[in-house]
């Protein structure tokens, strides 16, 4: 639970509009200057399934990871950023676009977008991040375990959550809660993998788990309201569809005094009581460092893939008050960060 030290900050300050435009103009000219000096400019296609706090932090971390390795936007890197906005068909279109454009490397953020890239059959180097189970998703070979080389054109970083430990921690926060709810999109294979682990954890803890499924982000608020009349607490999976609408879930939980728990620390500031999980900036940062090795000439298949195994406990006391939760002193003492 000890955070990594000496990593670059992922906060962004606001820049006045005129200064921002000037920086953009300078960045546009920089690749030409680099080429004039004989320095190769790499084009990186970034495909993201949807915008939410965790995946946005992933993207920032990736770019910082590359920059600290000598690959900086506007100097020797051009990013082509695309967001599928939760549309799986759009993810396929974006993947084909990058193949057609013959980018030098593809950064695929989350399971659905990485699978879309794999479906193209491309041999362009691919670095994935925020993929829960790369083996189950058929992104890496079935005989490739975490920490091993894939031998293919793919490497990356998994965001597998410690589901059992999370559930145990959250249950200590609300020991009176015996019926728990969760919601997810069954079209996301990462969510299916996670829900299986969640069912097992609930069963081992003697808890009842009530599941609500959604087909798209517009159904999330309604599904959360449906759960509100049936459960005493809600815990989320690594589901991108629901994470994109976490604010809507938090509003329902505030209204009905139901404790809400997340698995990524970026979601705590948005209304979850706590998360014992990953900092997605570090997920992206690790992927960026792997991408730097690829751009330096190492085959992706020779760069081991694996998870980021740094977890933190973050608590939001404002959300706890809003949802009628009294955080036990022992959890407050364990917290790596407390938000108010």
C-alpha positions as CSV (number, residue, x, y, z in Angstrom):
1,X,0.0,0.0,0.0
2,X,3.0,2.3,0.0
3,X,2.8,4.7,-3.0
4,X,5.6,4.8,-5.5
5,X,8.0,7.7,-4.9
6,X,9.6,10.2,-7.2
7,X,7.1,9.7,-10.0
8,X,6.0,12.8,-12.0
9,X,2.9,14.5,-10.9
10,X,-0.2,14.0,-13.1
11,X,-2.0,17.2,-12.2
12,X,-2.5,19.7,-15.0
13,X,-2.7,23.5,-14.4
14,X,-4.9,25.8,-16.4
15,X,-3.1,27.8,-19.1
16,X,-4.5,31.1,-20.4
17,X,-6.0,30.7,-23.9
18,X,-3.5,32.9,-25.8
19,X,-0.6,31.1,-24.2
20,X,-2.2,27.8,-24.9
21,X,-2.6,28.6,-28.6
22,X,1.0,29.7,-28.7
23,X,2.2,26.4,-27.3
24,X,0.0,24.5,-29.8
25,X,1.6,26.4,-32.6
26,X,5.1,25.7,-31.4
27,X,4.2,22.1,-30.9
28,X,3.0,21.9,-34.5
29,X,6.3,23.3,-35.8
30,X,8.5,21.1,-33.6
31,X,8.1,17.8,-35.5
32,X,9.3,19.5,-38.7
33,X,12.3,20.8,-36.8
34,X,13.1,17.4,-35.5
35,X,12.9,15.9,-39.0
36,X,15.1,18.7,-40.3
37,X,17.7,17.6,-37.7
38,X,17.4,14.0,-38.9
39,X,15.5,12.8,-35.8
40,X,12.7,10.3,-36.4
41,X,9.2,11.5,-35.3
42,X,7.0,8.6,-34.1
43,X,3.3,8.6,-34.7
44,X,1.3,6.9,-31.9
45,X,-2.3,6.1,-32.3
46,X,-4.2,6.3,-28.9
47,X,-7.5,4.5,-28.8
48,X,-9.7,4.8,-25.7
49,X,-13.1,3.1,-25.2
50,X,-14.6,5.9,-23.2
51,X,-13.7,8.9,-21.0
52,X,-13.8,8.5,-17.2
53,X,-11.4,9.4,-14.5
54,X,-9.4,6.1,-14.4
55,X,-8.8,5.8,-18.2
56,X,-8.1,9.6,-18.6
57,X,-5.4,9.2,-15.9
58,X,-4.1,6.2,-17.7
59,X,-3.6,8.2,-20.9
60,X,-1.8,11.0,-19.0
61,X,0.5,8.5,-17.3
62,X,1.4,6.9,-20.6
63,X,2.5,10.2,-22.1
64,X,4.5,11.1,-19.0
65,X,6.1,7.6,-19.1
66,X,7.2,8.1,-22.7
67,X,8.3,11.7,-22.0
68,X,10.6,10.6,-19.1
69,X,12.1,8.1,-21.5
70,X,13.0,10.8,-24.1
71,X,9.9,10.6,-26.3
72,X,8.1,14.0,-26.0
73,X,5.0,15.3,-27.8
74,X,5.9,18.1,-30.2
75,X,9.6,17.0,-30.3
76,X,9.8,13.4,-31.6
77,X,6.3,12.1,-31.0
78,X,2.9,12.9,-32.5
79,X,-0.2,11.5,-30.8
80,X,-3.3,10.7,-32.8
81,X,-5.9,10.5,-30.1
82,X,-9.3,8.8,-30.6
83,X,-12.2,8.0,-28.2
84,X,-14.9,5.5,-29.1
85,X,-17.3,7.1,-26.6
86,X,-18.4,3.7,-25.4
87,X,-19.4,2.5,-28.9
88,X,-17.8,-0.8,-29.8
89,X,-18.4,-0.3,-33.5
90,X,-16.5,3.0,-33.3
91,X,-13.6,1.2,-31.6
92,X,-13.4,-1.1,-34.6
93,X,-13.4,1.9,-37.0
94,X,-10.6,3.7,-35.0
95,X,-8.5,0.5,-35.0
96,X,-8.8,0.2,-38.8
97,X,-8.0,3.9,-39.2
98,X,-4.7,3.5,-37.3
99,X,-3.8,0.4,-39.5
100,X,-4.6,2.4,-42.6
101,X,-2.5,5.4,-41.4
102,X,0.4,3.0,-40.7
103,X,1.1,4.5,-37.3
104,X,4.4,3.5,-35.6
105,X,2.7,2.2,-32.4
106,X,-0.8,1.8,-31.0
107,X,-1.6,2.5,-27.4
108,X,-4.9,0.7,-26.7
109,X,-6.6,1.8,-23.4
110,X,-9.0,-0.8,-22.0
111,X,-10.1,-4.3,-23.1
112,X,-12.7,-3.5,-25.8
113,X,-10.4,-1.1,-27.7
114,X,-7.4,-3.5,-27.5
115,X,-9.6,-6.4,-28.8
116,X,-10.7,-4.1,-31.7
117,X,-7.1,-3.6,-32.6
118,X,-6.4,-7.3,-32.4
119,X,-9.3,-8.0,-34.8
120,X,-7.7,-6.0,-37.5
121,X,-4.9,-8.6,-37.7
122,X,-2.3,-5.8,-37.8
123,X,1.4,-6.4,-37.0
124,X,1.9,-2.8,-35.8
125,X,3.4,-2.8,-32.3
126,X,0.6,-2.6,-29.7
127,X,1.0,-1.6,-26.1
128,X,-2.2,-2.1,-24.1
129,X,-3.1,-0.7,-20.7
130,X,-6.1,-1.0,-18.3
131,X,-6.9,-4.5,-19.6
132,X,-8.2,-6.8,-16.8
133,X,-7.4,-10.2,-18.2
134,X,-5.4,-10.1,-21.4
135,X,-5.3,-13.9,-21.6
136,X,-9.1,-14.3,-21.3
137,X,-9.6,-11.4,-23.8
138,X,-7.3,-13.3,-26.2
139,X,-4.9,-10.3,-26.4
140,X,-1.8,-12.3,-25.3
141,X,-1.2,-16.0,-25.9
142,X,-3.0,-18.4,-23.7
143,X,0.3,-19.8,-22.4
144,X,1.7,-16.4,-21.6
145,X,1.5,-15.6,-17.9
146,X,2.0,-12.2,-16.3
147,X,5.6,-11.2,-16.2
148,X,6.4,-13.2,-19.3
149,X,7.1,-12.3,-22.9
150,X,4.4,-12.7,-25.5
151,X,6.6,-13.4,-28.5
152,X,4.1,-11.4,-30.6
153,X,3.7,-7.7,-31.6
154,X,1.9,-7.0,-28.3
155,X,2.9,-6.1,-24.7
156,X,1.3,-4.0,-22.0
157,X,-0.1,-3.5,-18.5
158,X,-3.0,-5.3,-16.8
159,X,-5.2,-3.6,-14.2
160,X,-6.4,-6.7,-12.4
161,X,-8.0,-5.7,-9.1
162,X,-7.5,-7.5,-5.8
163,X,-11.2,-8.3,-5.7
164,X,-11.2,-10.5,-2.6
165,X,-9.2,-8.0,-0.6
166,X,-11.3,-5.2,-1.8
167,X,-14.6,-6.9,-0.7
168,X,-13.1,-7.8,2.7
169,X,-12.0,-4.2,3.3
170,X,-15.4,-2.7,2.2
171,X,-17.3,-5.2,4.3
172,X,-15.4,-4.0,7.4
173,X,-16.6,-0.5,6.6
174,X,-20.3,-1.4,6.7
175,X,-20.5,-4.7,8.7
176,X,-24.3,-4.3,8.9
177,X,-24.6,-4.6,5.1
178,X,-25.4,-8.2,4.1
179,X,-26.9,-7.6,0.7
180,X,-24.6,-6.0,-1.9
181,X,-25.2,-4.8,-5.4
182,X,-23.1,-4.3,-8.5
183,X,-23.8,-3.2,-12.0
184,X,-21.9,-3.8,-15.3
185,X,-22.1,-4.2,-19.0
186,X,-22.0,-7.9,-20.0
187,X,-20.6,-7.0,-23.4
188,X,-17.3,-6.1,-21.7
189,X,-15.2,-9.3,-21.2
190,X,-13.2,-7.5,-18.5
191,X,-16.4,-7.1,-16.5
192,X,-17.4,-10.7,-16.9
193,X,-14.0,-11.8,-15.5
194,X,-14.3,-9.4,-12.6
195,X,-17.9,-10.4,-11.7
196,X,-16.9,-14.0,-11.4
197,X,-14.3,-13.1,-8.8
198,X,-16.8,-10.8,-7.1
199,X,-19.4,-13.6,-6.8
200,X,-16.8,-15.9,-5.3
201,X,-15.7,-13.3,-2.8
202,X,-19.3,-12.5,-1.7
203,X,-20.0,-16.2,-1.3
204,X,-16.9,-16.7,0.9
205,X,-17.9,-13.7,3.0
206,X,-21.5,-15.0,3.5
207,X,-22.9,-12.0,1.6
208,X,-25.6,-11.8,-1.0
209,X,-24.7,-10.2,-4.3
210,X,-27.4,-8.6,-6.5
211,X,-26.4,-7.9,-10.1
212,X,-27.8,-5.3,-12.5
213,X,-26.7,-5.3,-16.1
214,X,-26.7,-2.4,-18.6
215,X,-26.2,-2.2,-22.4
216,X,-25.0,1.4,-22.4
217,X,-24.1,4.3,-20.2
218,X,-27.5,5.9,-20.5
219,X,-29.0,3.0,-18.5
220,X,-26.6,3.3,-15.5
221,X,-28.6,5.7,-13.4
222,X,-31.8,3.7,-13.8
223,X,-30.0,0.5,-12.9
224,X,-28.5,2.1,-9.8
225,X,-32.0,3.3,-8.8
226,X,-33.3,-0.3,-9.3
227,X,-30.5,-1.6,-7.0
228,X,-31.2,1.1,-4.4
229,X,-34.4,-0.6,-3.2
230,X,-32.8,-4.0,-2.9
231,X,-29.3,-3.6,-1.4
232,X,-27.5,-2.0,1.5
233,X,-24.2,-1.3,-0.3
234,X,-22.9,-1.1,-3.9
235,X,-19.4,-2.1,-5.1
236,X,-18.3,-1.6,-8.7
237,X,-16.4,-3.8,-11.1
238,X,-13.7,-2.7,-13.6
239,X,-16.5,-1.9,-16.0
240,X,-16.0,1.1,-18.3
241,X,-19.6,1.7,-19.1
242,X,-20.6,2.2,-15.5
243,X,-17.4,4.0,-14.5
244,X,-18.2,6.6,-17.1
245,X,-21.4,7.4,-15.2
246,X,-20.1,7.0,-11.7
247,X,-21.5,10.4,-10.8
248,X,-25.0,9.2,-11.5
249,X,-24.5,6.1,-9.3
250,X,-23.1,8.3,-6.5
251,X,-26.2,10.6,-6.6
252,X,-28.5,7.6,-6.1
253,X,-26.4,6.3,-3.2
254,X,-26.4,9.7,-1.5
255,X,-30.2,10.0,-1.9
256,X,-30.9,6.5,-0.5
257,X,-28.0,6.4,2.1
258,X,-26.4,3.4,0.4
259,X,-22.6,3.0,0.7
260,X,-20.8,3.1,-2.7
261,X,-17.3,1.5,-3.1
262,X,-15.1,1.6,-6.2
263,X,-11.9,-0.3,-7.2
264,X,-9.9,2.5,-8.6
265,X,-8.7,5.5,-6.5
266,X,-9.6,8.0,-9.2
267,X,-13.3,7.3,-8.6
268,X,-13.2,8.2,-4.9
269,X,-13.1,11.9,-5.6
270,X,-16.3,11.4,-7.7
271,X,-18.4,10.1,-4.9
272,X,-17.4,6.7,-3.7
273,X,-16.8,6.2,0.0
274,X,-13.5,4.4,-0.6
275,X,-11.4,2.4,-2.9
276,X,-8.6,-0.1,-2.2
277,X,-7.1,-0.2,-5.6
278,X,-5.0,1.2,-8.4
279,X,-3.8,4.6,-9.4
280,X,-4.5,4.5,-13.1
281,X,-1.8,7.2,-13.8
282,X,0.7,4.5,-12.7
283,X,-0.9,2.0,-15.0
284,X,-0.4,4.3,-17.9
285,X,3.0,5.3,-16.8
286,X,4.2,1.7,-16.7
287,X,2.7,1.2,-20.2
288,X,4.5,4.3,-21.4
289,X,7.8,3.0,-20.2
290,X,7.2,-0.3,-22.1
291,X,6.3,1.7,-25.2
292,X,9.6,3.6,-24.9
293,X,11.5,0.3,-25.1
294,X,9.6,-0.6,-28.3
295,X,10.3,2.8,-29.9
296,X,14.0,2.2,-29.1
297,X,14.0,-0.9,-31.1
298,X,13.1,-3.8,-28.8
299,X,10.4,-6.1,-30.1
300,X,7.1,-5.8,-28.2
301,X,7.1,-9.6,-27.8
302,X,10.4,-9.3,-25.9
303,X,9.0,-6.8,-23.4
304,X,7.1,-8.8,-20.6
305,X,3.5,-7.8,-19.9
306,X,2.1,-7.7,-16.4
307,X,0.1,-5.9,-13.8
308,X,0.8,-2.9,-11.7
309,X,0.9,-4.2,-8.2
310,X,0.8,-1.0,-6.2
311,X,-2.5,-0.6,-4.3
312,X,-3.7,2.3,-2.1
313,X,-6.6,2.8,0.2
314,X,-8.3,6.1,-0.4
315,X,-11.3,7.3,1.7
316,X,-13.7,10.1,0.9
317,X,-15.2,11.4,4.2
318,X,-17.7,13.7,2.5
319,X,-19.2,10.8,0.6
320,X,-19.2,8.7,3.8
321,X,-21.3,11.4,5.5
322,X,-23.6,11.7,2.5
323,X,-24.2,8.0,2.4
324,X,-24.6,7.4,6.1
325,X,-21.3,5.5,6.6
326,X,-19.1,5.8,9.7
327,X,-15.6,4.8,8.8
328,X,-14.0,2.5,11.4
329,X,-10.9,4.0,13.0
330,X,-8.8,1.1,11.9
331,X,-9.5,1.8,8.3
332,X,-8.9,5.5,8.7
333,X,-5.5,4.6,10.2
334,X,-4.7,2.4,7.2
335,X,-5.7,5.0,4.6
336,X,-3.0,6.2,2.3
337,X,-5.1,9.3,1.5
338,X,-8.2,10.8,3.0
339,X,-10.3,13.2,1.0
340,X,-12.8,15.6,2.6
